[in-house]
Amino acid sequence: MYHPQLLNSGKLEGCLQYIPLTVLAVPASVLTLGGGYLFGLPVGFIADSVGATAAFILGRTIGRSYATSKLKHYPKFQAVAVAIQRSGFKIVLLLRLAAFLPFNMLNYLLSVTSVHVGGLYAGQLDWE
């Protein structure tokens, strides 16, 4: 049997452990499902959103020039970047729903496009 007070005290620790794993692009499906089961949907959503934003900002500031230099040779990425410029929310939402890239890697991919942090949150539906 579980103890409710023990689970309540572990919510913050669960969030603080999940955020760096999202930034490091660790496949977190098991962690996401386990954390959601133990701590509930709101705590998982907050940790997931903060981790996604941290990865997005890290990719936008530190890794942008490197990633842009590598991705400019891929026409499919160029097409996605142009589509995001035209209709950002819809494309971010479709990219999240299609799940052709892991959630964590998509945060970094979106960081080198023209999408803003608000657009990242607007299309942030974690269907993983």
C-alpha positions as CSV (number, residue, x, y, z in Angstrom):
1,M,0.0,0.0,0.0
2,Y,1.3,3.5,-0.7
3,H,1.3,6.4,1.7
4,P,-0.3,9.6,0.4
5,Q,2.1,11.9,2.4
6,L,5.1,10.1,0.9
7,L,3.8,10.7,-2.7
8,N,3.0,14.4,-2.0
9,S,6.6,14.9,-0.7
10,G,8.0,13.3,-3.8
11,K,6.3,15.5,-6.4
12,L,8.9,18.2,-6.3
13,E,11.7,15.7,-6.4
14,G,10.1,13.9,-9.4
15,C,9.8,17.2,-11.3
16,L,13.4,18.1,-10.5
17,Q,14.6,14.8,-11.7
18,Y,12.5,14.8,-14.9
19,I,13.5,18.3,-16.1
20,P,17.3,17.5,-16.7
21,L,16.4,14.2,-18.4
22,T,14.3,16.2,-20.9
23,V,17.1,18.6,-21.5
24,L,19.6,15.8,-22.0
25,A,17.2,14.2,-24.5
26,V,16.9,10.9,-22.5
27,P,14.1,8.8,-23.8
28,A,11.6,9.4,-21.1
29,S,8.5,7.4,-22.0
30,V,8.8,5.1,-19.0
31,L,9.6,8.0,-16.7
32,T,6.7,10.0,-18.1
33,L,4.2,7.2,-17.6
34,G,5.5,6.3,-14.2
35,G,5.6,9.9,-13.0
36,G,2.1,10.5,-14.3
37,Y,0.8,7.4,-12.5
38,L,2.5,8.2,-9.2
39,F,2.2,12.0,-9.1
40,G,-0.8,12.8,-11.4
41,L,-1.3,14.6,-14.7
42,P,-0.7,18.2,-13.5
43,V,2.7,17.5,-12.0
44,G,3.8,15.6,-15.0
45,F,2.6,18.3,-17.4
46,I,4.4,21.0,-15.4
47,A,7.7,19.0,-15.4
48,D,7.3,18.2,-19.0
49,S,6.6,21.8,-20.0
50,V,9.5,23.2,-18.0
51,G,11.9,20.6,-19.4
52,A,10.7,21.3,-23.0
53,T,11.1,25.0,-22.5
54,A,14.6,24.6,-21.0
55,A,15.7,22.4,-23.9
56,F,14.2,24.8,-26.4
57,I,16.0,27.8,-24.8
58,L,19.2,25.8,-24.6
59,G,19.0,24.9,-28.3
60,R,18.1,28.4,-29.2
61,T,21.0,30.0,-27.4
62,I,23.9,27.6,-27.3
63,G,23.3,25.0,-30.0
64,R,21.6,27.1,-32.7
65,S,24.6,27.9,-34.9
66,Y,25.9,24.3,-34.9
67,A,22.5,22.8,-35.6
68,T,21.7,25.3,-38.3
69,S,25.0,24.6,-40.1
70,K,24.2,20.8,-40.0
71,L,20.5,21.1,-40.9
72,K,20.8,23.5,-43.9
73,H,21.8,20.5,-46.1
74,Y,18.5,18.7,-45.5
75,P,15.6,19.9,-47.8
76,K,13.0,18.3,-45.5
77,F,14.1,20.4,-42.6
78,Q,14.0,23.5,-44.8
79,A,10.4,22.6,-45.8
80,V,9.5,22.3,-42.1
81,A,11.1,25.6,-41.3
82,V,9.2,27.4,-44.1
83,A,5.9,25.8,-43.0
84,I,6.6,26.9,-39.4
85,Q,7.2,30.5,-40.6
86,R,3.8,30.4,-42.4
87,S,1.6,28.7,-39.8
88,G,3.6,28.0,-36.7
89,F,0.9,26.7,-34.3
90,K,-0.6,24.3,-36.7
91,I,2.8,22.8,-37.7
92,V,4.0,22.5,-34.2
93,L,0.8,20.8,-33.2
94,L,1.0,18.4,-36.2
95,L,4.7,17.6,-35.4
96,R,3.7,16.8,-31.8
97,L,0.8,14.6,-32.9
98,A,2.7,12.8,-35.7
99,A,5.5,11.7,-33.3
100,F,8.0,11.0,-36.1
101,L,10.7,12.4,-33.8
102,P,11.0,11.8,-30.1
103,F,9.5,14.5,-27.9
104,N,12.8,15.5,-26.5
105,M,14.5,15.8,-29.9
106,L,11.6,17.8,-31.3
107,N,12.2,20.5,-28.7
108,Y,15.7,21.0,-30.1
109,L,14.5,20.9,-33.7
110,L,12.0,23.6,-33.1
111,S,14.6,25.7,-31.3
112,V,16.4,26.4,-34.6
113,T,13.2,27.4,-36.4
114,S,11.3,30.7,-36.1
115,V,8.8,29.4,-33.6
116,H,8.6,31.3,-30.3
117,V,8.3,29.9,-26.8
118,G,4.6,30.7,-26.8
119,G,4.2,28.7,-30.0
120,L,6.0,25.8,-28.4
121,Y,3.5,25.9,-25.5
122,A,0.5,26.4,-27.8
123,G,1.3,23.2,-29.6
124,Q,2.5,21.4,-26.5
125,L,0.4,18.3,-26.4
126,D,2.4,15.4,-25.0
127,W,1.0,12.4,-26.7
128,E,4.1,10.3,-25.9
